Amino acid sequence: MNFNNTKFLTFLSFIIFSITLESQIIDIETSRKEDLIGTKISLNLGFDGSSGTVDRTNYSIGTRFDFNNEVWNRFLIFNYSRREKDERVNEDNTFFHIRFAREITSLIATEFFIQTNEKPLEKIEERNLFGIGIRLSPLKNLRLGVGVFDENEKRIDLDERNTVRINTYLNYLFNISENTSFNTLIYFQPDIEDLSEIRSLLRLGLRVKATDSFFININYEYIHDSSPPIGTDKKNSIYGFKIGYEF
């Protein structure tokens, strides 16, 4: 096993203001490590809680495996999180994703993925995806993708639903200056049999590196889902401001 390219980075961030909202579209673009050659394994565990005025317990586990070479980009991600407050479960989510991307030329690559997740509090008992696609790299910081995936979704108290969706995305990083960059990410996923049935996501992010270790992130996200989970709106906006320090 080759660990020569493994980095150990301690990351400390302070959330000044943020709003978190789950979306049916899972952002995989920010999880890619296309520049990594070799094998990298990471594991994270989290636990915190309190008792007394507020009884609270939060715990999470996550792992990631990367197996890359000059031709293949392969990774596996698994995350589980659970939050309880005053004997009430506020979150109980499971997520698994495995992806294989093979470079054909410097311009084009093919990819295949399997994904499953559970979000029972959002009435999603189980959601499974199987997809293939083509990934284009016309510019250094521009990625375009088009493909198709089969989705099987079991929602609590509702009939099981199976759909085939077109999967398109655009990810562009614009370097404004040496220390400032702006990222645009767009997902668009219509149902093949009913093109009015659409899921889409727009994410805009500004990152400013004040020093070698200190940075600021400002993010905005807009989500649209024609058939959202019970209790959620079709259209939602998320915005946040984060200060971070790396050492």
C-alpha positions in Angstrom: 0.0 0.0 0.0 1.4 3.4 -1.0 0.9 6.1 1.5 3.4 8.6 0.0 0.7 10.9 -1.1 -1.2 10.8 2.1 -1.6 14.2 3.9 -2.6 14.6 7.5 -4.3 18.0 7.8 -5.7 19.3 11.0 -8.7 21.5 10.3 -10.4 23.9 12.7 -13.4 25.9 11.6 -15.7 28.3 13.3 -19.3 28.5 11.9 -20.3 32.1 12.2 -23.7 31.7 10.5 -25.1 28.8 8.5 -28.3 27.1 7.8 -28.2 23.3 7.0 -30.9 21.7 4.9 -30.8 18.2 3.4 -31.2 18.0 -0.4 -32.1 14.9 -2.5 -29.1 15.8 -4.7 -25.9 14.8 -3.0 -22.9 16.9 -4.1 -20.1 14.5 -5.1 -18.1 17.1 -7.1 -16.5 18.5 -3.9 -15.6 15.0 -2.8 -13.4 14.2 -5.9 -9.7 14.0 -5.5 -8.5 14.0 -9.1 -5.0 15.1 -8.3 -4.4 12.3 -5.9 -2.3 9.4 -7.2 -2.0 6.4 -4.9 -4.1 5.1 -2.0 -5.5 7.1 0.8 -7.7 5.9 3.7 -9.4 8.2 6.2 -11.6 7.6 9.2 -13.4 10.1 11.4 -15.4 9.5 14.6 -17.5 12.1 16.4 -19.3 12.2 19.8 -20.6 15.0 22.0 -23.4 15.4 24.5 -24.8 17.0 27.6 -27.1 16.2 30.5 -29.1 18.3 32.9 -31.1 21.2 31.5 -30.7 19.6 28.1 -30.1 15.9 27.5 -28.3 15.7 24.2 -26.3 13.0 22.4 -24.7 13.3 19.0 -22.4 10.8 17.3 -21.1 10.1 13.8 -18.8 7.8 12.0 -17.3 8.3 8.5 -14.8 6.6 6.3 -13.3 7.2 2.9 -11.1 5.1 0.6 -9.3 6.4 -2.5 -7.6 4.1 -5.0 -6.2 6.2 -7.9 -3.7 5.8 -10.7 -3.0 7.7 -13.9 -6.1 6.2 -15.6 -8.6 5.4 -12.8 -10.1 7.7 -10.1 -11.9 5.5 -7.6 -13.4 6.3 -4.2 -15.8 5.0 -1.6 -17.5 7.1 1.1 -19.6 6.0 4.0 -21.2 8.2 6.7 -23.6 7.7 9.5 -24.9 10.3 12.0 -27.4 10.3 14.8 -28.6 13.1 17.0 -30.8 12.9 20.0 -32.2 15.6 22.2 -34.4 15.1 25.3 -35.0 11.4 24.2 -36.1 12.6 20.8 -34.2 11.6 17.6 -33.5 14.6 15.5 -31.3 12.9 12.9 -30.6 9.3 11.9 -28.9 9.3 8.5 -26.9 6.8 6.5 -25.0 7.5 3.3 -22.9 5.2 1.1 -21.3 6.1 -2.3 -18.8 4.3 -4.5 -17.6 5.7 -7.9 -15.2 4.6 -10.6 -14.1 7.1 -13.3 -11.8 6.1 -16.1 -9.9 8.6 -18.2 -10.1 7.9 -21.9 -8.3 11.1 -23.0 -7.4 14.3 -21.3 -10.8 15.6 -22.4 -13.2 12.7 -21.7 -13.7 10.1 -19.0 -16.4 7.5 -18.3 -17.8 7.0 -14.8 -20.0 4.5 -13.0 -21.5 4.8 -9.5 -23.7 3.2 -6.8 -25.3 5.1 -4.0 -27.6 4.4 -1.1 -28.9 6.5 1.7 -31.5 6.6 4.4 -33.2 9.6 6.0 -36.1 8.2 8.0 -37.0 11.6 9.6 -37.6 12.9 6.1 -39.7 9.9 5.4 -37.0 8.3 3.2 -36.8 4.7 4.3 -34.3 3.8 1.6 -33.0 5.4 -1.6 -30.8 3.5 -4.1 -29.1 4.8 -7.2 -27.2 3.1 -10.0 -25.7 5.3 -12.7 -23.3 5.8 -15.6 -22.1 8.9 -17.4 -19.5 10.8 -19.4 -17.3 13.5 -17.8 -15.7 16.2 -19.9 -12.7 18.4 -19.0 -12.6 21.1 -21.7 -10.7 23.5 -19.4 -8.4 23.1 -16.4 -11.0 24.2 -13.9 -14.2 23.2 -15.8 -16.0 19.9 -15.5 -19.1 18.9 -17.4 -21.0 15.7 -16.9 -24.0 14.0 -18.6 -25.3 10.6 -17.8 -28.3 8.6 -16.5 -29.2 6.9 -13.3 -31.9 4.5 -12.1 -33.4 5.5 -8.7 -35.5 3.3 -6.4 -37.0 5.2 -3.5 -38.9 3.8 -0.6 -40.7 6.5 1.4 -42.4 5.8 4.7 -46.2 5.6 4.4 -46.0 5.9 0.6 -45.7 3.5 -2.3 -42.2 2.5 -3.6 -41.2 4.7 -6.5 -38.7 3.9 -9.3 -37.5 6.5 -11.8 -34.8 6.9 -14.4 -33.3 10.4 -14.4 -30.9 12.2 -16.7 -27.9 13.5 -14.7 -26.2 16.6 -15.8 -23.8 18.8 -13.9 -21.4 21.7 -14.4 -18.5 22.6 -12.0 -16.4 25.6 -12.7 -13.7 27.2 -10.5 -12.7 30.8 -11.4 -9.5 32.1 -9.8 -10.1 35.8 -9.3 -6.7 36.3 -7.8 -4.0 34.3 -6.2 -5.9 34.2 -2.9 -9.5 34.4 -4.1 -11.6 31.9 -6.0 -15.3 31.6 -7.0 -16.9 28.2 -7.6 -20.1 27.6 -9.5 -21.8 24.1 -9.3 -25.0 23.2 -11.1 -26.9 19.9 -11.0 -30.0 19.2 -13.2 -31.8 15.9 -13.0 -35.1 15.6 -14.9 -37.2 12.4 -15.0 -36.8 10.7 -18.4 -40.5 9.8 -18.6 -41.8 13.2 -17.3 -39.4 16.1 -18.0 -41.5 18.4 -15.8 -40.4 16.2 -12.8 -37.1 18.0 -12.0 -34.5 18.2 -9.3 -31.9 20.9 -9.5 -29.2 22.5 -7.4 -27.2 25.7 -7.8 -24.3 26.4 -5.5 -22.1 29.5 -5.5 -19.1 29.7 -3.3 -16.5 32.5 -2.7 -13.3 31.5 -0.9 -10.8 34.2 0.3 -7.5 33.1 1.7 -6.4 35.9 4.0 -3.1 34.3 5.0 -1.4 31.0 4.4 -3.5 29.4 7.1 -6.6 31.6 7.5 -9.5 31.6 5.0 -13.1 32.7 4.6 -15.9 30.9 2.8 -19.2 32.5 1.7 -21.8 30.1 0.2 -25.2 30.3 -1.3 -27.3 27.3 -2.4 -30.6 27.1 -4.2 -32.5 23.8 -4.3 -35.6 22.8 -6.4 -37.4 19.5 -6.2 -40.7 19.0 -8.0 -41.7 16.2 -5.6 -39.9 16.9 -2.3 -40.1 14.7 0.8 -43.1 15.2 3.0 -42.9 18.4 5.2 -40.4 20.2 2.9 -40.9 22.9 0.3 -40.2 22.6 -3.4 -37.8 25.5 -3.4 -35.3 26.3 -0.7 -32.3 28.6 -0.3 -29.3 28.1 1.9 -26.6 30.6 2.8 -23.6 30.5 5.1 -20.5 32.2 6.2 -17.5 30.3 7.6 -14.1 31.2 8.9 -11.5 28.5 8.9 -7.9 27.9 10.0 -5.6 25.2 8.7 -2.3 24.2 10.3 
